[in-house]
Amino acid sequence: MPSKFRITHFLCRPYDKKFILVVNILGKYNKILFSSVALCRCSEKRLGVSLRQKLTRPNTQVRERERSDNLSRFLHLHPSMTMGGASLCDSLVAACMSSASHSSVERLTQFDTRSSSIWPRRSRLVNNCSLHGSQASSRNNNASSSLFESNNTFLNPKQRRFNRASTSGQVTTLEMEKEAMANKKPSLEPRRVVVTGMGVETPLGHDPHTFYDNLLQGKSGISHIENFDCSAFPTRIAGEIKSFSTEGLVAPKLSKRMDKFMLYLLTAGKKALEDGGVTEDVMAEFDKSRCGVLIGSAMGGMKVFYDALEALKISYRKMNPFCVPFATTNMGSAMLALDLGWMGPNYSISTACATGNFCILNAANHITRGEADVMLCGGSDSVIIPIGLGGFVACRALSENNDDPTKASRPWDSNRDGFVMGEGAGVLLLEELEHAKKRGATIYAEFLGGSFTCDAYHITEPRPDGAGVILAIEKAVAHAGISKEDINYVNAHATSTPAGDLKEYHALSHCFGQNPELRVNSTKSMIGHLLGASGAVEAVATVQAIKTGWVHPNINLENPDKAVDTKLLVGLKKERLDIKAALSNSFGFGGQNSSIIFAPYK
């Protein structure tokens, strides 16, 4: 009795690259004797084909002498239908487009129906496709691999031996794949992150050592604005960088075109590498695919954009062609990576004044997750320009103590009247511990962990109960794997605003108030608020405190707020402190809270 082997349906699912294949064995009058449904993947995925076969009841009584051979033997005897290696997709498409009729199907697809009664039950065969192994081996193994491999439910002993021989290789391959997957499991050993280099551009210095020495001496970097005529503004003071040079670090042509936030970022980043002992020879040994840059900015290239708007008033032809790319916050990280050839994680984060901390924690996470070995991270901002000053004046956030600029920023003092804008950049060189030890790097401190939370309360005002800040601190301590008693130094966010200073102080008292060794200070009392760069610059100050064993003073704390217990605060002079673990806070508009923790490397 002539029969037909027909692939009646073929469907490709593009979202997971699977194929659905329906195979029907047709008997007399094209009645379906045998149906098969296959679900398979492309051969290059090496996942094989899972086939479910179902026997359907014949519509007519068929009496044949010979027991049916299984479908795999049919394909074995017909190499043109064999699916091997890379030819799988082409063969399926060809089978889909036509119906194959073979004269030899009769003896291979007839089922034993010597009983005249209709079969009392349905039987199911579960077939697998032998497509395992490498792409190369599958292409050269067409003769021994087939699309369908049936089980032995309805086979005689000879057929069972045939199937056992054909599937033994498949079992071995499955075992090899399982072993390979087990070997690919990531190591459970935690990857430690250490600080091996630092770079800064600040009103108090252009390297970490000069910067921190000035902090310890209680010098102020706040003065009258000289960058533009601000006589019409109620605030005329800022933490402005007076002298700055990119010589030897940035090409002169780029220096003229770039926004200051990018120039600060590039120079601070390269200084961090120099401070970390990363010379050209050392850099050549790095796997640059595992080196990344994550330096953010709260405001981006506001000066470039402002200049473009001024030029647009004349004509669009007068606009800087780089105004759009150089105004975006990510371009600083991109340009630094381009210069270094680093191809690892590269992006920026913009979370207002919490940007620096967000970038540092995310960079450390890339290392701990095994995605990178080296990361340059931090923040940069420069918006001491008319639109920047005017915007914050409109928010009523700035101090108007123009008569004595050095006294204007006074966190926790009863005479504080707002923050003072600053500019600059801070960059940390983070490394995986073993990577740093292998190259003989000097380790300044260890990064233990941190956290982020949101107040979900107001765009500029802090949450009255301080719940967001408390949660950030507690989560950071938990992430670092230490106890609250281990924290004995806090570099606070404290911006010199009436509401913000008190809310943070109450949160710190809630979390650490029982620790008699706790000392708290604010770097902003001397350099002002560097916006997106503040967290990174203060992280440098925190690491320097760990290195030197000295914590800088809170200058201008002459009349402490009555709601503040000065026992927790560093006074008007620097203090000696053996730091066990140090916390650095940064908060931003939108209720962005962040806390990161450093400790001496042991």
Secondary structure, DSSP 4 states (H G I P E B T S, - for coil): ---EEEEEEEEEETTTTEEEEEEEEE-GGG-EEEEEEEEEE-GGG---EEEEEEEPPPSS----SSPPPPHHHHHHH-GGG---GGGHHHHHHHHHHS-B--TTHHHHH-----SSSPPSS--EEEEEE---S-HHHHHT-TTT--S----STT--HHHHHHHHHHHHHHHHHHHHHHHHHHHTSPP-SPPPEEEEEEEEEBTTBSSHHHHHHHHHTT----EE--SS--TTSS--EEB-------TTTS-HHHHHHS-HHHHHHHHHHHHHHHHTT--HHHHHHS-GGGEEEEEE-SS-SHHHHHHHHHHHTT-GGGS-TTTTGGGSTTHHHHHHHHHHT--S-EE----GGGHHHHHHHHHHHHHHTTS-SEEEEEEEE---SHHHHHHHHHTT-B----S-GGGT--TTBTT--SB-BB-EEEEEEEEEHHHHHHTTPPP-EEEEEEEEEE--S-SSSPPTT-HHHHHHHHHHHHHHT--GGGEEEEE----S-HHHHHHHHHHHHHHHTT-TT-EEE-THHHH-B-GGGHHHHHHHHHHHHHHHSEE---TT-SSB-TT--TTSB--SS-EE---SEEEEEEEETTTEEEEEEEE---
